[in-house]
Amino acid sequence: MEIGKVGVVGCGLMGSGIAQVSAMAGYQTIVREVAQPLLDKGLAAIDKSLSKFVENATLTAEQKAATLGCLEPTLRLEDFSDCDMVIEAIVENLERKKELFAELERIVQPGAIFASNTSSLSITEMMTATRRGPQFIGLHFFNPVPLMQLVEVVKTVVTDSEVVQAGLEFARRLGKRPILTTDRAGFVVNRLLVPYLLDAIRALEEGVGTIEDIDQEIRNQEAIHDEPCPVIGEYGCLAQVASKFEPRLHDFGIGDHSLDDFHKLHQRDGIKEV
């Protein structure tokens, strides 16, 4: 299954990174946003990232120009009609994603692969908005996309084996290290990461240490950043939980006084997204 033209829906933090690495790999890549200012912001981020690669001598000026030449910005989903693969990278809202895929189903050629960059939502549920279940996969990249090597390729019970292999090969061509997983909550990385972070919250709640002490201790344990999940080292421990999982913290038995600490952490450090 050949992939020639790639579409990326969303040019925010993740979408711009995915579009960048796709174009760097030589794919003709179309990237879409809903408004021109958002599109301009994403393209500026791509240009800035490529310039850093040139400054660090990991990319030549000619390669940067070639990459930009592979990028086609647009505000129209209709321009995705001849894509061989479309990767969704919009807000983490299941209904919004299903609406998008239903619209793409009407526009994109029948043989194209659909993929979602979701980190936690059900690929199977998104798939039901289309008529191409066997051609639907998850492609979960990590932030910052141009630097992070891991990509989770997520298959459902009906994903065609050729589509799975196409997803794995696509990730490899981007210079990534793909792992294959099934459509279960959290896939692999977040399935390991979330309990790790929640244990840090429980440690705070039980008075084991302060936010600063717990985070510092984790930073001191350098081995933790190596094997099970290198992405952990890229994000704050408790701050990440405050941003991504706060709506569900009560379900895990986390008390209100800890949430107050997380709100303070929001204001102090800011948040990075996975």
Buried (B, 14 or more C-beta within 10 A) or exposed (E): BEBEBBBBBBBBBBBBBBBBBBBBBEBBBBBBBEEEEBBEBBBEBBBEBBEEBBEEEEBEEEBBEBBBEBBBBBEEBEBBBBBBBBBBBBEBEBEEBBEBBBBBBEBBEEEBBBBBBBBBBBBBBBBEBBEBBBBBBBBBBBBBBBEBEBBBBBBBEEBBEEBBEBBBBBBEBBEBEBBBBBBEEBBBBBEBBBEBBBEBBBBBBEEEBEBEEBBEBBEEEEEBBEEBBBBBEBBBBBBBBBBBBBEEBEEEEBEEEBBEBBEEBBEEBEBBEB
